[in-house]
Amino acid sequence: MAQNATIYKVELSVSDMDRHYYETHKLTVAKHPSETDERLMVRLLAFALNAHEHLELTKGLSTDDEPDIWQKSLSGEIDLWVTLGLPSEKIIRQSCNKAAQVIIYAYGGRTAEAWWDKVGSGLTRFDNLQVIRFAEPETVALAGLASRAMKLQVNIQDGEVMVSADDSMVYLTPVTWKGAA
């Protein structure tokens, strides 16, 4: 019998000093049965890092032809395509052809490093692609903040990220493996 998604209610307050973006987003997030708390929290972090009034969480793991997060223009073009994890080079190529800007947030420690060693050199031709990595100890700590009803405060300054929930704080330093041209 198939398991159902778990619903999370999130109040995500973003203070992004680097982009001068200050807003609170009330999100209802469906966590796929195969999704870990770590991936869920990286998804929310990616949302905060790209927060915009038109940014949307998609169906994510439950569909193959959509990213985890996207932002569409008023005319329906995909302005931003955000993917989590370690996609294949084929998926990356297809994403770069569908969207004006593509960001991959890689996580997973040595597995992510091995993935980057394998695909990194083949991705230089995509000017609209960014690849950003989070260190495994940081994302594991971030997973510890997960709860069914969350009030998260995300502060971003000088490329550093602080995520707080209740009395807990996690600091993250995103590392750019590939910047957009």
N, C-alpha and C positions, 0 to 999 in steps of 0.2 A: 504494500500500500504506500502511495506517495505521501511524503511529508509536506506540510504546508509551510509557507514562509512565516517567519516571526516578525511582527510589526514593532518598530521602535519609534517613539515620539522624541524628536530632538529639537531643542531650542539652541540654535547655533549663532552665537554673537561673534562677529568678525570685526577686529580692529586691525586693519592692514595699513600700517604707517608707510610702507613702501609704495603703495598704490593710492593712498588717501581714500580708502574705502572703509566705511563704518556702518554696519547694518546688522540686524538680527533676522535670521531666517528660521521660520518654523517648518520643520520637515517631518514627513511621515516616511520612514524608510523600511522597506521590506528586506529582511535578511533571508536570503536563499538558504535552504537546508544544508547545502554543502559549503556555505560561506562561513569563515571563521570570524571571531570577534576582531582579530587583527585586520583582516581585509575590510570589514565593516568600518572600522575606525580610520583606516587609510583612505577609504572612500569619502568619509566625512572630512578628513583633513584635505584631500584633493579638492573637495567642494569649497572649503574655506580659502584655500590658496588661489582659487580662480573665481571667487564669489562675484556675482553680477546679478542684476535683477532678472535676466533672461536665462540664467544657468539652471539646468534641470538634471535631476537624477533620472536615469533611464531604467529599463527592466534589468539591465546588467547581465548577470550570469544566466538568466532564463532566456536570453535571445543571443544569437550569434552575430547578427548584423547591426548591432548597436553598441556604442561604447558604454562605459559605466556612467559617464556624465557628458552632457553636451550643451552647447549654446547655439541656438539657431537665430538667424537674422529674421527680420519681420517678413521677408519674402520666402523664408523656408530653407535657405542655404545653411549648411552647417559651418558656423564660424569657428567653433572649438570642439574638438573631439578628445576626451580624456579617457585613457585606458589604464587600468591597474594591473600590476603583475608583470609577466614575462611573455608577451605575445610573440607569435612566430613572425618571421620576416615577411611572409605573405600577407598576414593580417595587417602588419604595419604599412606595407605598400598600399593595400586597399584603403586603409584609413587615411593615408596621406593624399590619396586621389579623391577622397570624398569630402575632405574638410580643408578650410583655409589654414587652420593651425591644429596640430596634434601634439598632445603631451602624454607621455608614458611615465607613470610613477611606479618605478621598480622597487621591490622590497623582497626580503627573503635571504639575506646574508650571502653565504658562499654560492648558493644556487643562482642568485641574481648576478653575482660576479661572473660565474661560468656562462650564463646566458649572454651577458654583455661581451665577453671575450669571443663568443661564437658569432653574434649578429652585429656588433658595433661597427666594424669596418664596412659592412654592406649598407649602412644607413646614412653614410656621409652625403649621398646624393639628394636627400630629402631636406630642402631648405625650410620647410614648414614644420619640422619635427624637433621636439625637445624631449630629452630623456633625463629624468631626475630620479635619484636613488635615495631611499631612506635606509639608515642603518638598522639592522635587526634588533639590537637592544632597545632602540627608540620605539620601533613599532610594536614590540612585545609589551613595553611599558604602556604604550597608548591603548593597547587592547585591554589592559587592566581598568581603564576608565569606562568601559562599555556597560551600559545598563538599559533596561527597556524604556525608561523615561530619563533623558539626559538633558542637562543644561550645560552646554560647553561654551567656554570663552576661548577664542583663538586670537592671540596677539602675534602679529608678524612685524618684525622690524629688522632692517639690514640683513634680510635673508634668513634670519633666525625665527623659529616658531616656538611659541609656548602655548600649550593646550591645558586648560584647567577645568576640572569638574569637582564640585564640592570643595573638599580640602586637599585634593590631589593635583599635582602639576607634572606635566611631561614636557621636556625640552627636546626639540628636534632641529637638526641642521641638515636641510636638503642639500644633496650634492649633485651638481649638474654634470652629467656624463656627456650630454650633447645639447648644445644650445641652438635655438632657431637662428637662421642666417638673417 
